[in-house]
Amino acid sequence: MLHELQDGLAFDGLEPTNAPRALTAEEAGPASRILAFDTIPDDHKGRANVTYWSGVPLGIDDYEATRNEIVRRVDALIPTLANDKEK
């Protein structure tokens, strides 16, 4: 299953990492919005607003379903970003 995930990422032109790390407040500091799949502790998110994307299938179980769901959500999010910038 992990091999399928790595192959899918490579096919999409992404280089997978096997060492995920926690988001830091310094990294989050310049962000106005964070998209997360798991809970981010308050002291790690800085001042950014966090949108939790629950219900996304695990990539290790079905890479294509996961990618398709993330793409769908990103496509829906993009038009709202212009509205945020105008405020």
C-alpha positions as YAML, in Angstrom:
chain: A
units: angstrom
residues:
- id: 1
  name: MET
  ca: [0.00, 0.00, 0.00]
- id: 2
  name: LEU
  ca: [2.79, 2.43, 0.86]
- id: 3
  name: HIS
  ca: [4.39, 1.65, -2.49]
- id: 4
  name: GLU
  ca: [1.12, 2.60, -4.26]
- id: 5
  name: LEU
  ca: [1.11, 5.93, -2.41]
- id: 6
  name: GLN
  ca: [4.73, 6.66, -3.34]
- id: 7
  name: ASP
  ca: [4.08, 5.69, -6.96]
- id: 8
  name: GLY
  ca: [1.02, 7.94, -7.10]
- id: 9
  name: LEU
  ca: [2.93, 10.91, -5.71]
- id: 10
  name: ALA
  ca: [5.79, 10.33, -8.15]
- id: 11
  name: PHE
  ca: [3.33, 10.06, -11.05]
- id: 12
  name: ASP
  ca: [1.91, 13.46, -10.01]
- id: 13
  name: GLY
  ca: [5.43, 14.91, -9.99]
- id: 14
  name: LEU
  ca: [5.77, 15.03, -6.20]
- id: 15
  name: GLU
  ca: [8.66, 13.68, -4.19]
- id: 16
  name: PRO
  ca: [7.36, 11.91, -1.08]
- id: 17
  name: THR
  ca: [9.05, 12.21, 2.27]
- id: 18
  name: ASN
  ca: [9.04, 9.48, 4.85]
- id: 19
  name: ALA
  ca: [9.61, 11.87, 7.73]
- id: 20
  name: PRO
  ca: [6.60, 14.10, 8.39]
- id: 21
  name: ARG
  ca: [7.18, 16.80, 10.98]
- id: 22
  name: ALA
  ca: [4.98, 19.06, 13.04]
- id: 23
  name: LEU
  ca: [4.07, 22.54, 11.84]
- id: 24
  name: THR
  ca: [5.77, 25.27, 13.87]
- id: 25
  name: ALA
  ca: [4.44, 28.72, 14.82]
- id: 26
  name: GLU
  ca: [7.33, 30.25, 12.87]
- id: 27
  name: GLU
  ca: [6.28, 28.45, 9.69]
- id: 28
  name: ALA
  ca: [2.61, 29.29, 10.24]
- id: 29
  name: GLY
  ca: [3.32, 32.92, 11.12]
- id: 30
  name: PRO
  ca: [3.09, 34.41, 7.62]
- id: 31
  name: ALA
  ca: [0.05, 32.30, 6.69]
- id: 32
  name: SER
  ca: [-3.44, 33.71, 6.73]
- id: 33
  name: ARG
  ca: [-4.99, 30.26, 6.46]
- id: 34
  name: ILE
  ca: [-3.86, 26.72, 7.17]
- id: 35
  name: LEU
  ca: [-5.50, 23.62, 5.74]
- id: 36
  name: ALA
  ca: [-5.06, 20.61, 8.00]
- id: 37
  name: PHE
  ca: [-6.11, 17.00, 8.13]
- id: 38
  name: ASP
  ca: [-5.21, 16.57, 11.81]
- id: 39
  name: THR
  ca: [-5.50, 18.80, 14.85]
- id: 40
  name: ILE
  ca: [-2.89, 21.54, 15.14]
- id: 41
  name: PRO
  ca: [-2.06, 22.68, 18.68]
- id: 42
  name: ASP
  ca: [-2.77, 26.38, 19.26]
- id: 43
  name: ASP
  ca: [0.89, 27.11, 19.98]
- id: 44
  name: HIS
  ca: [1.87, 25.69, 16.56]
- id: 45
  name: LYS
  ca: [-0.53, 27.59, 14.32]
- id: 46
  name: GLY
  ca: [0.50, 31.17, 15.03]
- id: 47
  name: ARG
  ca: [-2.23, 33.66, 14.13]
- id: 48
  name: ALA
  ca: [-3.46, 31.76, 11.08]
- id: 49
  name: ASN
  ca: [-7.01, 30.51, 10.77]
- id: 50
  name: VAL
  ca: [-7.14, 26.72, 10.51]
- id: 51
  name: THR
  ca: [-9.58, 24.91, 8.26]
- id: 52
  name: TYR
  ca: [-9.77, 21.23, 9.09]
- id: 53
  name: TRP
  ca: [-10.44, 18.95, 6.14]
- id: 54
  name: SER
  ca: [-11.99, 15.90, 7.77]
- id: 55
  name: GLY
  ca: [-13.37, 13.00, 5.81]
- id: 56
  name: VAL
  ca: [-10.51, 12.82, 3.31]
- id: 57
  name: PRO
  ca: [-9.69, 9.15, 2.63]
- id: 58
  name: LEU
  ca: [-6.28, 7.94, 3.72]
- id: 59
  name: GLY
  ca: [-3.84, 8.10, 0.83]
- id: 60
  name: ILE
  ca: [-2.25, 4.86, 1.90]
- id: 61
  name: ASP
  ca: [-5.59, 3.09, 1.35]
- id: 62
  name: ASP
  ca: [-6.57, 4.69, -1.97]
- id: 63
  name: TYR
  ca: [-4.22, 7.29, -3.41]
- id: 64
  name: GLU
  ca: [-6.48, 8.27, -6.31]
- id: 65
  name: ALA
  ca: [-9.54, 8.81, -4.11]
- id: 66
  name: THR
  ca: [-7.47, 10.91, -1.72]
- id: 67
  name: ARG
  ca: [-5.94, 12.99, -4.50]
- id: 68
  name: ASN
  ca: [-9.33, 13.50, -6.16]
- id: 69
  name: GLU
  ca: [-10.93, 14.67, -2.91]
- id: 70
  name: ILE
  ca: [-8.09, 17.09, -2.19]
- id: 71
  name: VAL
  ca: [-8.22, 18.47, -5.74]
- id: 72
  name: ARG
  ca: [-12.00, 18.91, -5.46]
- id: 73
  name: ARG
  ca: [-11.59, 20.85, -2.21]
- id: 74
  name: VAL
  ca: [-8.74, 22.99, -3.56]
- id: 75
  name: ASP
  ca: [-10.76, 23.81, -6.67]
- id: 76
  name: ALA
  ca: [-13.67, 24.91, -4.46]
- id: 77
  name: LEU
  ca: [-11.32, 26.94, -2.24]
- id: 78
  name: ILE
  ca: [-9.51, 28.91, -4.96]
- id: 79
  name: PRO
  ca: [-12.39, 31.29, -5.81]
- id: 80
  name: THR
  ca: [-12.82, 32.15, -2.12]
- id: 81
  name: LEU
  ca: [-9.18, 33.21, -1.81]
- id: 82
  name: ALA
  ca: [-9.69, 36.17, -4.12]
- id: 83
  name: ASN
  ca: [-12.59, 37.30, -1.91]
- id: 84
  name: ASP
  ca: [-10.40, 37.02, 1.19]
- id: 85
  name: LYS
  ca: [-7.71, 39.17, -0.44]
- id: 86
  name: GLU
  ca: [-10.22, 41.92, -1.30]
- id: 87
  name: LYS
  ca: [-11.24, 42.32, 2.36]
...
